[in-house]
Amino acid sequence: MKEKALDYYMNGGYSCSESVIKAAIDEGLCDESLLAVATSFSGGMSSGCVCGAVAAAQILSGTYFGRGNKLGNDNTAREKAAFIVEEFKKRNKVTCCRVLSKGLQGVERKQNCSKYVADICDIIEQLLKVKV
């Protein structure tokens, strides 16, 4: 999944959040309708807040563990949400897009943020305990 997400992000015209979801769709992890949902989470929800890749992982987590799903419930979803944030912070200290992207623009920003796309794919693999 990581290689696909990075290709979508670096070469396919997809944002950080979209690339993670698009790769997850390709792997059969979620429905293609989630791609449209992921668009609004790009660039820290266009405000520089939560990293879009982190938001995409939360979308996938909710898909599997959210209320009404076979694999989870409200408590499970919250535990998984915390896991995503904790794991990402272990690797990158913060989840804030503005801090992570350091004011970079264009190609420099894409190259910088590709690490976060890759990291979140690894975290998703841990979260779902599957090889993606």
SEKOLKOL-685191 format. One record per residue (C-alpha): residue in one letter; chain; x negated, y negated, z negated. Coordinates in Angstrom, 2 decimals. Layout:
// residues N
pt r:A, c:A, u:X, v:Y, w:Z $
...
// end
This chain:
// residues 132
pt r:M, c:A, u:0.00, v:0.00, w:0.00 $
pt r:K, c:A, u:-2.81, v:-2.39, w:-0.88 $
pt r:E, c:A, u:-4.33, v:-2.32, w:2.61 $
pt r:K, c:A, u:-0.94, v:-2.95, w:4.23 $
pt r:A, c:A, u:-0.15, v:-5.81, w:1.86 $
pt r:L, c:A, u:-3.53, v:-7.42, w:2.50 $
pt r:D, c:A, u:-3.08, v:-7.10, w:6.26 $
pt r:Y, c:A, u:0.38, v:-8.65, w:6.10 $
pt r:Y, c:A, u:-0.99, v:-11.45, w:3.93 $
pt r:M, c:A, u:-4.19, v:-12.20, w:5.83 $
pt r:N, c:A, u:-3.06, v:-11.49, w:9.40 $
pt r:G, c:A, u:0.70, v:-11.06, w:9.57 $
pt r:G, c:A, u:1.97, v:-14.49, w:8.62 $
pt r:Y, c:A, u:3.54, v:-13.28, w:5.38 $
pt r:S, c:A, u:3.18, v:-15.06, w:2.04 $
pt r:C, c:A, u:1.78, v:-13.39, w:-1.06 $
pt r:S, c:A, u:5.19, v:-12.32, w:-2.37 $
pt r:E, c:A, u:6.45, v:-11.28, w:1.06 $
pt r:S, c:A, u:3.35, v:-9.23, w:1.85 $
pt r:V, c:A, u:3.68, v:-7.18, w:-1.33 $
pt r:I, c:A, u:7.38, v:-6.50, w:-0.70 $
pt r:K, c:A, u:6.83, v:-5.79, w:3.02 $
pt r:A, c:A, u:4.18, v:-3.18, w:2.15 $
pt r:A, c:A, u:6.51, v:-1.70, w:-0.49 $
pt r:I, c:A, u:9.25, v:-1.44, w:2.15 $
pt r:D, c:A, u:6.82, v:0.36, w:4.48 $
pt r:E, c:A, u:6.03, v:2.81, w:1.67 $
pt r:G, c:A, u:9.71, v:3.49, w:1.03 $
pt r:L, c:A, u:9.62, v:1.90, w:-2.41 $
pt r:C, c:A, u:12.43, v:-0.58, w:-1.80 $
pt r:D, c:A, u:15.10, v:-1.69, w:0.63 $
pt r:E, c:A, u:14.20, v:-4.08, w:3.42 $
pt r:S, c:A, u:16.74, v:-6.60, w:2.13 $
pt r:L, c:A, u:14.25, v:-7.51, w:-0.61 $
pt r:L, c:A, u:11.96, v:-9.16, w:1.93 $
pt r:A, c:A, u:14.34, v:-12.12, w:2.16 $
pt r:V, c:A, u:14.46, v:-12.30, w:-1.63 $
pt r:A, c:A, u:10.66, v:-12.43, w:-1.83 $
pt r:T, c:A, u:10.42, v:-15.46, w:0.45 $
pt r:S, c:A, u:11.55, v:-17.89, w:-2.23 $
pt r:F, c:A, u:8.82, v:-16.71, w:-4.60 $
pt r:S, c:A, u:5.99, v:-17.75, w:-2.26 $
pt r:G, c:A, u:3.41, v:-20.17, w:-3.56 $
pt r:G, c:A, u:4.61, v:-19.97, w:-7.12 $
pt r:M, c:A, u:8.20, v:-20.60, w:-6.08 $
pt r:S, c:A, u:6.88, v:-23.60, w:-4.14 $
pt r:S, c:A, u:6.10, v:-25.24, w:-7.47 $
pt r:G, c:A, u:2.77, v:-23.66, w:-8.32 $
pt r:C, c:A, u:4.19, v:-21.78, w:-11.30 $
pt r:V, c:A, u:4.20, v:-17.96, w:-11.40 $
pt r:C, c:A, u:2.01, v:-16.34, w:-8.73 $
pt r:G, c:A, u:4.17, v:-15.00, w:-5.91 $
pt r:A, c:A, u:2.44, v:-11.62, w:-5.98 $
pt r:V, c:A, u:3.33, v:-11.29, w:-9.67 $
pt r:A, c:A, u:6.92, v:-12.27, w:-8.86 $
pt r:A, c:A, u:7.03, v:-9.58, w:-6.15 $
pt r:A, c:A, u:5.90, v:-6.97, w:-8.67 $
pt r:Q, c:A, u:8.69, v:-8.11, w:-10.97 $
pt r:I, c:A, u:11.20, v:-7.72, w:-8.12 $
pt r:L, c:A, u:10.02, v:-4.14, w:-7.59 $
pt r:S, c:A, u:10.07, v:-3.45, w:-11.32 $
pt r:G, c:A, u:13.65, v:-4.62, w:-11.58 $
pt r:T, c:A, u:14.56, v:-2.46, w:-8.61 $
pt r:Y, c:A, u:13.35, v:0.62, w:-10.48 $
pt r:F, c:A, u:13.83, v:-0.18, w:-14.13 $
pt r:G, c:A, u:16.49, v:-2.90, w:-14.33 $
pt r:R, c:A, u:19.90, v:-2.59, w:-15.88 $
pt r:G, c:A, u:22.08, v:-0.04, w:-14.11 $
pt r:N, c:A, u:19.20, v:1.90, w:-12.54 $
pt r:K, c:A, u:18.57, v:5.56, w:-13.30 $
pt r:L, c:A, u:15.01, v:4.93, w:-14.45 $
pt r:G, c:A, u:15.65, v:2.17, w:-16.91 $
pt r:N, c:A, u:17.73, v:-0.20, w:-18.90 $
pt r:D, c:A, u:17.36, v:-3.70, w:-20.28 $
pt r:N, c:A, u:14.59, v:-2.69, w:-22.71 $
pt r:T, c:A, u:12.70, v:-0.68, w:-20.11 $
pt r:A, c:A, u:12.82, v:-3.55, w:-17.63 $
pt r:R, c:A, u:11.47, v:-5.98, w:-20.20 $
pt r:E, c:A, u:8.68, v:-3.59, w:-21.19 $
pt r:K, c:A, u:7.68, v:-3.16, w:-17.55 $
pt r:A, c:A, u:7.82, v:-6.95, w:-16.98 $
pt r:A, c:A, u:5.45, v:-7.43, w:-19.92 $
pt r:F, c:A, u:3.16, v:-4.69, w:-18.57 $
pt r:I, c:A, u:2.87, v:-6.48, w:-15.21 $
pt r:V, c:A, u:2.00, v:-9.80, w:-16.82 $
pt r:E, c:A, u:-0.46, v:-8.27, w:-19.31 $
pt r:E, c:A, u:-2.28, v:-6.26, w:-16.64 $
pt r:F, c:A, u:-2.50, v:-9.24, w:-14.30 $
pt r:K, c:A, u:-3.82, v:-11.46, w:-17.10 $
pt r:K, c:A, u:-6.45, v:-8.85, w:-18.02 $
pt r:R, c:A, u:-7.81, v:-9.22, w:-14.50 $
pt r:N, c:A, u:-7.21, v:-12.91, w:-13.87 $
pt r:K, c:A, u:-6.56, v:-14.60, w:-17.26 $
pt r:V, c:A, u:-3.42, v:-16.48, w:-16.05 $
pt r:T, c:A, u:-0.35, v:-15.95, w:-13.85 $
pt r:C, c:A, u:0.00, v:-19.59, w:-12.75 $
pt r:C, c:A, u:-0.35, v:-20.00, w:-8.97 $
pt r:R, c:A, u:-1.66, v:-23.56, w:-9.33 $
pt r:V, c:A, u:-4.47, v:-22.40, w:-11.61 $
pt r:L, c:A, u:-5.24, v:-19.26, w:-9.61 $
pt r:S, c:A, u:-5.43, v:-21.11, w:-6.29 $
pt r:K, c:A, u:-7.51, v:-23.95, w:-7.76 $
pt r:G, c:A, u:-6.06, v:-26.53, w:-5.36 $
pt r:L, c:A, u:-7.37, v:-24.64, w:-2.33 $
pt r:Q, c:A, u:-5.71, v:-24.99, w:1.07 $
pt r:G, c:A, u:-5.47, v:-22.97, w:4.28 $
pt r:V, c:A, u:-7.91, v:-20.14, w:4.93 $
pt r:E, c:A, u:-9.80, v:-20.72, w:1.68 $
pt r:R, c:A, u:-6.60, v:-20.32, w:-0.28 $
pt r:K, c:A, u:-5.63, v:-17.15, w:1.63 $
pt r:Q, c:A, u:-9.04, v:-15.62, w:0.98 $
pt r:N, c:A, u:-8.89, v:-16.52, w:-2.71 $
pt r:C, c:A, u:-5.34, v:-15.26, w:-3.20 $
pt r:S, c:A, u:-5.96, v:-12.00, w:-1.36 $
pt r:K, c:A, u:-7.55, v:-10.76, w:-4.60 $
pt r:Y, c:A, u:-4.25, v:-11.32, w:-6.44 $
pt r:V, c:A, u:-2.29, v:-9.46, w:-3.78 $
pt r:A, c:A, u:-4.72, v:-6.54, w:-4.11 $
pt r:D, c:A, u:-4.61, v:-6.64, w:-7.91 $
pt r:I, c:A, u:-0.82, v:-6.60, w:-8.00 $
pt r:C, c:A, u:-0.71, v:-3.60, w:-5.66 $
pt r:D, c:A, u:-2.95, v:-1.72, w:-8.10 $
pt r:I, c:A, u:-0.67, v:-2.75, w:-10.95 $
pt r:I, c:A, u:2.41, v:-1.60, w:-9.04 $
pt r:E, c:A, u:0.73, v:1.76, w:-8.54 $
pt r:Q, c:A, u:0.18, v:2.00, w:-12.30 $
pt r:L, c:A, u:3.71, v:0.81, w:-13.01 $
pt r:L, c:A, u:5.36, v:3.36, w:-10.77 $
pt r:K, c:A, u:2.69, v:6.00, w:-11.40 $
pt r:V, c:A, u:2.59, v:6.90, w:-7.73 $
pt r:K, c:A, u:-0.12, v:6.69, w:-5.13 $
pt r:V, c:A, u:1.01, v:3.93, w:-2.78 $
// end
